[in-house]
Amino acid sequence: MDLAEDLITDPYGGYERLRTTSPVHRILGPDGQPAWIVTRYEDVRAGLADPRLSLDKTHAREGNYRGLRLPPALDANLLNMDPPDHTRLRRLVGKAFTPGRIERLRAPIRATADRLLDALGTEGSADLIATYAAPLPITVICELLGVPGEHRGDFRGWTQALIAPDPNRPGAAKEAVVAMMRFFGHLVAHKRRSPEDDLLSDLIAVQDAEDDRLSEDELMSLVFLVLFAGFENTVQLIGNAVWALLRHPDQLAALREDPSKIPAAVEELSRYEGPALLAIRRFPVEDVTIGGVTVPAGETVLLSLSAANRDPSRFTDPDRLDIERDAGGHLALGHGIHYCLGAPLARTETEIALRALLERFTHLEAEGDAPTWRRSLRARGLKELPVRYRACLSA
């Protein structure tokens, strides 16, 4: 049964029906190839930590969904690797996301948020994705990597073409990949000639070292992954969080009254309307039984993070947004050794983004009809978020 369209247009309703009637179900993936989708919390969490479910495409059976097709120079990344290569690369890039480094980023993140809000003025209308949720994380991740400011506007278009391809532009994804490879190649060459105090220069130093070397493909792929995932997931997390709060004015009012609840609210907002509907695809290295269903070796398994996070067996009244809820254990950012490397940064950016927004504007409401969600089976994000706003008198 092909449920892909249903899961794009009504993901939570579609997943609820699958959880109830067929929690491990064979569907057609975005490219029309078959895959098994898993929807119950217990099965999804176990699958995320199961070493028999490989991320390495060499375990994939021909004719099944394999995910995004990238050239080798961008494909040698953590989302396609198992240990020991995954362990080695994660340790190297993980140095960029230590608690100390994230904490040092708080002040620059807040300064960027305030600058973006200053540009909106004291009253008016705006698309909050284009003016706030997108430029904030792209500024942060580009500064982390050392990407010059004049090139940052390109990344939104590139990631959009890869995450939610336009059916009217079938060649757009390939064009985006070519453009990214060209840009990364020039950037790496520049940083090799003139290293600076940034993550990319550090990774190049590792690549050129005698011990624990990175290959050229691994270096390029790491840069791609850090920029792509670090930007895209946070845009969606911020945008989705604001939209959810606008639809639940009582929860928005509670955060205004007590901003100390924002960190816990970010966890609940991540559970309720997280940035990823599905985890990266996996391939069983042997026949695996999931939820009583045997999935043959080499077929594709899609673990639904959003379905798990709305599973009533794990979260009471899961379709209700409740910032007082203990949302611990949600799977919005994964679980196990492939848990989102940039999760601490994404949380910090979202907390700061919400705090700055609520402090700045006494009045904030959605404008017009419900905003349009991007058409994607994997990612959950808004194309735009039109709002009306009015600033605090003291701002």
Disulfide bonds with the S-S distance in Angstrom:
none
